[in-house]
Amino acid sequence: MSVANPDFLVIGPARTATGWLFKNLSRHPGVYVPVTKEIHFFDRRDEKTGKYTFDLENPLHWRWYWTYFMAATGRLRGDMTPAYSVLTSQRIAAIARNMPEAKIIYTIRDPVDRAWSDVCFGLWYSKGLKADQVPEDVLMSRLMMQWRLDKGDHMANISRWEQYYGRDNFKCIFFEDIRDRPNALLEDVCGFLGINPENLPGDGGEKKRVNAVPRVEIPELALTALCGYYQSQRNWIEQKFGRKLDGWLC
């Protein structure tokens, strides 16, 4: 079996419009993404031991991964798994050793809004409940889980990936641009991947939301807690990317 590593990874995190990006990139004739959007090759763990399921030094495990891309037939191969955003530096280093030329796309959303959206999504799809139908203590317990908070720690996540992938191979895009100028954003992403944006379907980046849930206004207690946790994120991102984020919640 020949090597068929993906050419690009969309690493999320969750609730940053990766579903929208998956839907639109999959429509480009020069791109192949598996029907299974999230493969979880790099982050899957054994629930009991916490050890990674796949050994990145084991060629047989990589062969399993390649089966997802065998139908690409000359197109760019993409793996779009949001959970990759929080991988450890050691794990990212192993990816870089095996896929040094891969393009990495990281999506940035206001971490407070992202965490709240994540909670609303989980409650709606797992229990059929809106966030305002859940007791406050239960809601706060779900909201402040460390694994959920880590997904919005853009400063740490970006810094880990940038240790191994430089400017030409690592790109950050903003949720606001997906929302406000989807066609231009898609053209930018196509340029980064080296594919012709003119080959996208005529309607290009449609604004229709993917995986939407009923929106509930974030309560004051939750807003205060999240703003306290993410207090350094906005300033770091504004300075790093040279853009104002006035629409962020704090």
C-alpha positions in Angstrom: 0.0 0.0 0.0 1.5 3.4 -1.0 1.7 6.3 1.5 -1.4 8.4 1.5 -1.0 10.9 4.3 -3.4 13.8 4.2 -2.1 17.0 2.6 -3.9 19.1 5.2 -5.4 19.0 8.7 -8.2 21.2 9.9 -7.6 21.0 13.7 -10.5 23.0 15.1 -11.2 23.4 18.0 -14.8 22.3 18.2 -17.6 24.8 17.7 -15.5 27.1 15.5 -17.3 26.4 12.2 -15.2 23.4 11.2 -18.4 21.7 10.0 -19.1 24.6 7.7 -15.5 24.5 6.4 -15.8 20.7 5.9 -19.0 21.1 3.9 -17.6 23.8 1.6 -14.1 22.3 1.0 -15.7 18.9 0.3 -17.5 20.5 -2.7 -14.2 21.5 -4.4 -13.3 19.1 -7.1 -9.6 19.3 -6.2 -10.2 18.2 -2.5 -11.0 14.9 -1.0 -12.2 14.5 2.6 -13.5 11.2 3.9 -17.3 10.9 4.5 -16.4 10.5 8.1 -15.4 14.1 9.0 -13.6 13.3 12.2 -11.2 10.4 12.0 -9.5 10.9 15.4 -6.4 9.1 14.4 -4.0 11.3 16.3 -6.1 11.9 19.5 -8.0 8.7 20.1 -7.3 7.2 23.5 -8.2 4.1 25.5 -10.9 5.2 28.0 -9.5 3.0 30.8 -5.8 3.6 30.5 -5.7 7.1 28.8 -3.1 5.8 26.4 -3.3 6.8 22.7 -4.9 4.1 20.6 -2.6 4.6 17.6 1.2 4.4 17.9 2.6 6.9 15.4 5.9 4.9 15.3 4.0 1.8 14.1 3.7 1.6 10.3 0.7 -0.7 10.6 -1.3 2.0 12.4 -0.4 4.4 9.6 -1.7 1.9 7.1 -5.0 2.0 8.8 -5.1 5.7 8.6 -4.2 5.7 4.9 -7.3 3.6 4.0 -9.4 6.7 4.6 -7.7 8.5 1.7 -7.2 5.8 -0.9 -10.1 7.1 -2.9 -8.6 10.6 -3.3 -7.3 9.8 -6.8 -5.0 12.8 -7.3 -7.0 15.3 -5.2 -5.7 17.0 -2.0 -6.4 14.8 1.0 -7.8 16.4 4.1 -8.4 15.2 7.7 -10.8 17.6 9.6 -10.8 16.6 13.3 -11.3 19.5 15.7 -9.9 17.5 18.7 -6.4 17.8 17.2 -6.2 21.3 18.5 -5.4 20.2 22.0 -2.8 17.6 21.2 0.3 17.5 23.3 3.6 18.9 22.0 5.0 15.4 21.9 2.1 14.2 19.8 2.4 17.1 17.4 6.1 16.5 17.1 5.4 12.9 15.9 2.9 14.2 13.4 5.5 16.7 12.1 8.1 13.9 11.7 5.7 11.9 9.6 3.9 14.7 7.8 6.4 17.6 7.6 4.8 19.2 4.5 1.2 19.1 5.8 -0.8 22.3 5.8 -2.5 23.0 9.2 -5.7 25.2 9.6 -6.7 26.4 13.0 -10.0 28.2 13.5 -10.3 30.9 16.1 -13.5 31.8 17.9 -14.1 34.0 21.0 -13.3 31.4 23.6 -16.1 32.5 25.9 -18.7 32.2 23.1 -17.1 28.9 22.0 -17.3 27.3 25.4 -20.9 28.5 25.8 -21.8 27.2 22.4 -20.1 23.8 23.2 -22.2 23.4 26.4 -25.5 24.3 24.5 -24.6 21.9 21.8 -23.9 19.0 24.2 -27.0 19.5 26.2 -29.2 19.8 23.1 -27.8 16.7 21.3 -27.3 14.5 24.3 -30.4 15.4 26.4 -32.6 17.5 24.2 -32.4 20.3 26.6 -31.7 24.0 26.3 -29.1 25.5 28.6 -31.8 27.5 30.5 -33.6 24.3 31.4 -30.6 23.0 33.4 -29.9 23.8 37.1 -27.3 26.4 37.5 -24.8 24.2 39.4 -25.1 21.5 36.8 -24.6 24.0 34.0 -21.5 25.5 35.6 -20.0 22.1 36.3 -20.3 21.3 32.6 -19.1 24.6 31.5 -15.9 24.7 33.6 -14.7 21.2 32.8 -11.0 21.4 32.0 -11.1 19.6 28.7 -13.7 22.1 27.5 -11.7 25.1 28.7 -8.6 23.8 27.0 -10.3 23.9 23.6 -10.6 27.6 23.8 -7.0 28.2 25.0 -6.0 29.5 21.7 -2.8 31.0 23.0 -1.5 27.6 24.2 -2.9 25.6 21.3 -1.5 27.8 18.6 1.9 28.1 20.3 2.2 24.3 20.6 1.5 23.7 16.9 3.7 26.6 15.8 6.7 24.9 17.4 6.6 22.4 14.5 4.8 24.1 11.6 6.0 27.4 10.3 4.1 30.3 8.7 3.9 28.6 5.3 2.3 25.5 6.7 0.2 26.9 9.6 -2.8 29.2 9.1 -5.3 30.6 11.5 -8.7 31.8 10.4 -11.3 33.6 12.3 -14.9 32.6 13.0 -16.0 36.2 12.3 -14.7 36.0 8.8 -16.6 32.8 8.2 -19.7 34.5 9.4 -19.3 37.9 7.7 -17.3 37.2 4.5 -17.5 33.5 3.7 -16.6 33.7 0.1 -13.5 35.7 0.7 -12.5 33.5 3.5 -12.9 30.4 1.3 -10.7 32.0 -1.4 -8.1 32.7 1.2 -8.2 29.1 2.4 -8.0 27.8 -1.2 -4.9 30.0 -1.7 -3.2 28.5 1.3 -3.9 25.0 0.1 -2.8 25.8 -3.4 -6.1 25.1 -5.1 -8.1 27.3 -7.5 -11.0 28.9 -5.7 -12.8 29.4 -9.0 -13.5 25.6 -9.0 -15.8 26.0 -6.0 -19.5 25.7 -6.8 -21.1 29.0 -7.9 -22.7 29.7 -4.5 -19.3 29.5 -2.9 -19.3 30.0 0.9 -22.9 29.9 1.8 -23.7 31.3 5.2 -26.0 28.5 6.4 -24.9 27.3 9.8 -23.9 23.7 10.3 -24.7 21.8 13.5 -26.7 24.7 14.9 -28.6 24.5 18.2 -31.2 26.7 19.9 -29.4 29.8 21.1 -29.7 30.7 24.8 -28.2 33.9 26.2 -25.2 33.2 28.4 -26.0 33.9 32.1 -24.0 36.4 34.1 -22.4 33.8 36.3 -21.2 31.8 33.4 -19.9 34.9 31.6 -18.0 36.1 34.7 -16.4 32.7 35.2 -15.3 32.3 31.6 -14.0 35.9 31.3 -11.9 35.3 34.4 -10.5 32.1 32.9 -9.8 33.5 29.4 -8.7 37.0 30.5 -5.4 37.0 28.7 -6.6 35.4 25.4 -8.0 38.4 23.6 -5.0 40.7 24.1 -2.6 38.0 22.9 -4.6 37.2 19.8 -5.1 40.9 18.9 -1.4 41.6 19.2 -0.4 38.4 17.3 -2.8 38.9 14.4 -3.1 42.7 14.4 -6.8 42.8 14.4 -9.4 44.2 16.9 -11.9 41.8 18.3 -14.5 44.2 19.6 -17.3 41.7 19.1 -15.9 39.3 21.7 -17.8 39.0 24.9 -14.8 40.0 27.1 
